[in-house]
Amino acid sequence: MIITFIIYLEAVFIIGIGAERFITKSEEGFYLGDRNFGTWVTAISAGATDSSGWVFIGAAGAAYVAGASTMWMLPGFIVGYFLNWFVFAPKLYDFGVKHNVLSLADYFEKRYNDKSHLLKVIASVIIVIFFVSYMASQLTAAGKALDVILNLDFNTGLILCATFVLGYSIFGGYRSVMMTDFIQGLLMASVLIVFPVYAIFFELGGWTSFWQQALAIDPILGTSTGGVVASAAIGLVLGSILFGLGVPGQPHISQRFLTAKDPKILRNGSVIAMALVIIMMTSSNLLGIIGRIYYPNLTDPEYVFPMLTMDETSPIIAGIIIVGIFAAIQSTFSSQLMVATQSIASDLLKVFSKKTYTDKQLVVISRWTMIILGIVSTGIALLNLEAVFQLVLYAWAGLAASFGPLLFLSLYTNVVTKLGAAAGMVTGTLITIIWKSTPFSAYIYELVPAAGLATLVILLVSRVTKEQKTELEPPDSKSNYNF
């Protein structure tokens, strides 16, 4: 098992380091991989960075407790992926190519011709705020997985994960992230397909027997609302669905649409991405219910899949599975680390520094920024303040509410002003943070009020400041992204 894991680490590290040979020594090369990625790499890496450690650790843990009700996430993710790939991606790609957009923050600035850099600053700060929490959740997931499977101390495990990802990301930049995400995404999909099928049909006696055993332990596992009723049930269903609808506006996913080689890549990749999310969401929820049958009384439900791996598989298979779990964690952590680094070392640096930097200097600054962000997120993860799933839900809501409504309105309308865009992003962030700290968050997912109010504020402020005309038009309705 350990040998399999070590071989995997070595292979991924070599791929990550080797990626540096295939990029230009420029800022665009470091942050966008020279916009030269094909269909499978774009689609699989997007799915891998979205379906992170929370799939194996967080979602499986949630399903362990609530059973089939967690499957409400699936229709939300299907719709969210459809919107992201068929509605957001084509126009964002077109605008990005035309105006040399390097990031989501850069897109907002160029879309509204913001000479004051207000939008870039706000967007970059929001990304850093929520990405630090998001990255901490991935390291927490790594600590829990390695603790059970390799009997490695929780703190040691998450530090190992952070150090490893920093190692290859620092050298290979965005291309190393994309290539390692591609390999790791294939591993994740393989584990998520094979393990539930094997457990249900070869260990638990088939589909009918599987559900009979689960319901005998707790009938709630088979209900559509996890045992909650009335307003709490509505909140649970709505929150689960809207969790998936938060896909558009996630910077680490949107970045893939800016780095594709051509429009056909996005068109073909959309099918692969949709299939991948269905596999991942369905399988991760089944994992939790399978684990409930084997371990009815776990103190921490998020340990369920690592324990299944350790107790129910051979050492070689266990090694492959831990590789899949670690791959899920690393793919998201590395992507978010890259985008957060770009927000600070590129976007914010250019706004506040009067000095002109060479490409070489920018890459060096980026690498040091990456190290600092890695240390900060590791420090937060070591506190082990909250469950992986809760950290992901919080960060996901903040990013989706802050960027999703604005991204849609900016791509498809010309009614938003610069101040309206700024007010909307700030509102999405503040409402997410405030709502999370209230008792209402137990009934209504913070994404719901945050996104709704952000949309309202964008439209109201834009109406009041409508004399400020947008100087750049949204992408042409006749996109190159044709079906």
N, C-alpha and C positions, 0 to 999 in steps of 0.2 A: 504493500500500500504506500509506504513512504517512498519507495523507489519510484513508483509511478508518478507520485506527486513531484518529486525532485526532477524527474525527466521532463515533466510538463513545464515546470518553472524555467528550466534551462532553455527549452525550445521557445517559449514565449519571449524570454529575455533576449535571445539571439535574434528573433524576428523583429523585436522592438528596436534593438540597437542597430540592426542591419538596415532598417528603414531610412536612417540618416543618409545613406549612400544614394538614395533615389529622390532627394529633394534638393532644390536650389538653396543656397545659403542666404536666404532672404526672409523677410517677415512673412510674406505670403507663403513661402515654402514651409516655414515652421508652423504657422497657424492654420493653413488651408491645404497643405500637402500639394500645392501648385494646381489645385482643382482638377485632379486627374484620376478620379475613382470611377470604377465600372459598376455595373448593375448589382452583382452579388455582394460586393464589398459595401456598397452604399446601403443596400436594403438590410443585410444581416447586421452590419455595425449599428444601424439605427435601431433595430430591434433589440440588439444586445445591450446598448446603452440605456434603453428604456426599461427593459425587463431585467432589472439588476438583482442584487443580492436579496432584495425584498421578495422576489418571486420564490426563492428557495427557503428563505428564513421567515420573512414577514407575512407573505400571503399564505404560506403553508401553516404558519402559526395561527393566523386569523381563521382559516378553515378548520383547524383543529378544534377551535372553540365554537364557531358559529355554523359549521357545516356547509350545506348547499347554498345558503343565503349569500355566501361570498361570491357565488357565480354571477351575481348582478353586476360585478365589475366587467364581465365579458362583453355584454352588449354595449356598454359605455366605451370600452376600448375599441370595439369594432367600428363604432361611429366615429370615435376620436381619430383613429388611424385613417379612416376614409376621408375625413375632413382635412387631416394633415397632408396626405399624399395627393388628393385629388383637387382640393380647394386652395390650400395654402402654398404647397410646394411649387406648382407651375409658375405662379406670379412672383413668388419670392426669388425663384431661380432666374427668371427673366430680368427682374430689376437688379439682382445681384450681379449678373454678367454685364449688363449695360452700364452700371455705375460703380463697378469694382467694389462691391460690398464685402467687408471682411468679417463681419459679425452681426448679430441681431441689433446690438447697440449702434453699430455703424449704419445699419439699415435705417433705423429711426431718424438718425441725424441727417442722412442724405435724402430720405423721403421727404422730410419737411425743411430741407435746405437750412438747417439750423446752424447759423454762424456762431451763435453763442455757446454751442456745445452742451446746452442744458439737457437735452434728451439723452445724449450719450452718457453724461455723468449719472443721471438718474438711473438709466437702464443698467449701467455697469455696477453701481452700488447695490441695486436690487439683486443682481446676479450673484454678487459676492456674498451678500447676507444669507440668501437661501441656499446657495451651493455649499457653503461651509457646513450647514446642518445636514444637507443631503449627503455630502462626502463622509461626514461623521457616521451617518447611518450605515453606509457601506462598510466602514471599518468595524463598526459594532457587529455587523453580520459576519464579517471575517473572523472576529474574535470568538464568537459563539460557535461557528462551524469548526474551527481548528481546536477549540477547547474540547469538544466532544470526540471528534474523529481522530485527531492526532494526540489527544491528551496534552495539548499545549496550553499553557496558561493564557487566559483571555487577553490580558494586556499584551503579552508577548506576541500573540497571534495577530492582533490588529496592527501592532507596530511593524511586524514582518510584512504584512500586506501593503501598508503605506510605503515602506522603504522600497519594496520590490517594484511597485507601480511608478514611484518617483524615478527609480533607476532607469527604466526604459523610456519613460515619457520625456525626461530631461534631454536625452540625446536625440531621439527620433522625432520629437514634436508630434504634430497632428497625424502625420503618416504612420508613425508607430502606433498611435492610438487606433487608427482605422484598421490597420492590418491585424493587430492583436485582437481587436474587437471582432473581426471577421472569423478568425480561428476559434475564438472563445464562444462566439454566438452559435457556431455549428456544434460545439461541444455541449452547450447548454440545451439546445434543441434535442440532441441525441439522448441526453440523460432524461429530459422531461418526457420524451416519447417512450423510451424503453422501460424505465423504472415503474411507472404506474401500471403499464400493461402487464408487466411480469408479476407485480405484486397482486393485482386484482385477479388475473386469470390463471396464474400458476401457484399462488400461495394462499389466496383467500377463497378459491372455489368458484370464481366467475362473477359476473356483474350482479346477478340477483343475490347470491350469497354474500357478496361484499356489502350491499346495502342492508341486508337483513342483520348482519353482524353490527354494522354501524348504528342502526336504529335501536337495536337491543341495548346498546350502551347508553344512548341518549336520543330519544325521538326528535329532539330539537335539530339534530344534524340533518334531518330530511326536510325541514320546513323552509319556506321561502323567505322568512324574516328572522331566522335564528332565535325564535322564541319570544321576541319583543312584539309588542302590539301597539295599536293606535298611532299617535304622533311619532313615537320612537321608531315604529316600523316604517313609516313613510320616510322619516329622516334617514334610516339605514339604507333603504332601497335607493332613494334619490342620491344620497351621498356616494354610494357605490357606483352608480351609473355615471355620475358627474366626475368621479375620480378618473374614469377613462376618457371622458370628454375634455379633460385637462391636458391631453397630449399636445394639441396645437398651442404654440407659445413657449414650449420648453426649449430653452436656448441650445442645449446639448443635442437635441434632435433636429431642430431647425438648421443647425450648422451643416448637417449632411446635405441639405438642399442647396447650399451655397458652394459645395465642393464637388458636385457631380460633374462628370466630363461633358455631358450634353443632355438635352431634354429627354432623349430616349431612355437614358439611364433611370430617370425618375418614373417614367411610364412603365417600364418593365419591372422596376424594383417594387412598385406599389403592390403587385400581386404577391411577391415573396414576403414582403413585410406584413401583409394582412394574414397570410397563412401562419407566419411565425407567431404573431400575437395570439391567435386562436389556440395554437398548440401550448404556448407558455401559460396562458391564463387558465385554461382547462386543466392542464396537468398539475400546476402548482396547487390548485384548490383540491384536486383529488389526493395529492400527497398528504395534506393535512388530515383528511378524513381517514385515509389509510393508517396514518400514525396514531389516530385516536383509538383505532381497533387494537393496535399493538401496545400502546401506552395510554391507558384511560385516564391516568391521574398525574400528568406532568405539571410541575410547578411553574415552569416557564415554557409555554407552548412553542416558542420560537426555536427550541432545541429539537423539535420533533423530527425533521428530516435528517439532520446530522446523526441522531440516535438510530433512526431506521437504517441509515447507511452503515453505521458501525456494527449493529447487531444482526442485521438480516442479509448481509452480502459477504462474499469472499473478499479477502484482502485486495486482490487485483481489481475486482469490480468496485470495491470501496474507494480505491485509489482513483479510478476513473470518475466516480461520482463526485469526490471531493474536488477533483479538477474542474468539473462542471460548475460546482458551487463557487469555487474560487474564481473561475472565469467570469461568472455573472457579476461578482463583486468588483473585480478588477476592471471590467469593461466600462461600467458606469463611473467608477471612481476616476479612471484615467480621462474619460471624456469631460467630466465636470471639472476636473483639475485643469484641463487644457482651456476650457472656455472661461473659467474664473481667472486664470492667469492672463489670458488675453484681455479681459476686462480691466485688469489693473495695469499690466505692463505695456499694453498697447493703447487701449482706448483712453484710460484715465491719464496715463503718462503724457500722451500727446496733447491733452487738454490743459494740464497744469504746468507742464515744463516748457519753457521758452527755447530750450536747447534743441538743436537738430541732431538726431542720432543716426548713425550708420546702421545698416542691417545687422552687422556683426554685434554692435553694441546692444541693439534691441533684443537679439537672441540671448545674449548673456544676461541682460536684465530679466528677461522672461524666465530663464532657468532659475535664477535666484528667487524670483517671485513664486515660482512653482514649489520650491523647497519650503519657503515660509508658509504658504497655504497648506502644504502637507503637514507641517508641524502643528499649525493651529487646529486643523480638522482632527488630527490625531489626539491632541489635547482634549478636545470636546468629547471625542469618542471614549477616551479613558475614564471620563466622568460617569459613563453609562447611565445617563439621566433618564432615558426613555426608550421604549421598545423600538425596534427597527421600523416596523410598520407605521407607527405613529410619527416618527421623524420624517419618513418619506411622504406621508399624507400631508403634513404641514408644509414642507418645502415645495412639494408638487402644487399645492393649492396657491401658495404665494406667487410662484412663477407663472402659473396658468392665469390667475386673476390679473396680474400686473401686465402681462404681455399678450395674452390670447385675444381679448376684445379689441385692443388697439391694433394688433397685427391684422386682424380680419378687416376692420374699418379702413385701415391705411391701404390695404391691397385692393379693396373693392369699391371704395367711395372716395370722394374728394371733399367731404364735409368736415374733416377734422383739422383743427389748427394746431400749431406747435404747443400752445399753452393747454389746449384740450388734451393733447397726447401726454404732456407732462403730468397734468392733474390726474388723468386716468391711471397712469402707472403708480403714482404715489398712493392713490386711493386703494388700488388693489392690494398693495403691500400693507398699508396701515390697517385696513379692515381685516385682512388675514391674521395679522398679529394680535389685534384687539379681540377678534371673535374667538380665537384659540384660547384666550385667557378667561372667557366667560363660561358659565354653565350651559349656555345654548349650544356650544360646540359638541355636546354629547348627543344632540338631537339633529342638528343641521350642520353638515360638513362646511367648513369655513370657505371653501371655494364658491359655494352658492351665493352668499351675500356679498363676498368680495368681488366676484366677477360681475354680478348684477349692478352693484353700486359703481364699479369702475366704468362700466359701459354708460351708465346714466350720467356720470360726471364728465366723461369724454364729450358726450353730445351736448350737455348743458354749457360747459365752459367753451366749447367750440362755437356754439351759437352766440354766446356773449361776445366772443373775440373774433367773429367771422370776418371782420375787416382785414385780418391778417391772412392773406391768401397763401395757399400752399404753392410753392414755386415748381415743384416737381410733380408730375401727374402719376397716378398709380399705373402699374403695368398695363399694357394694352390688353383688351379683352380677348384679342385673337392671339393667344399664347402659342408658342412652339410646341406645347405639351398637348398634342392632339391624339385622340383615340379613334 
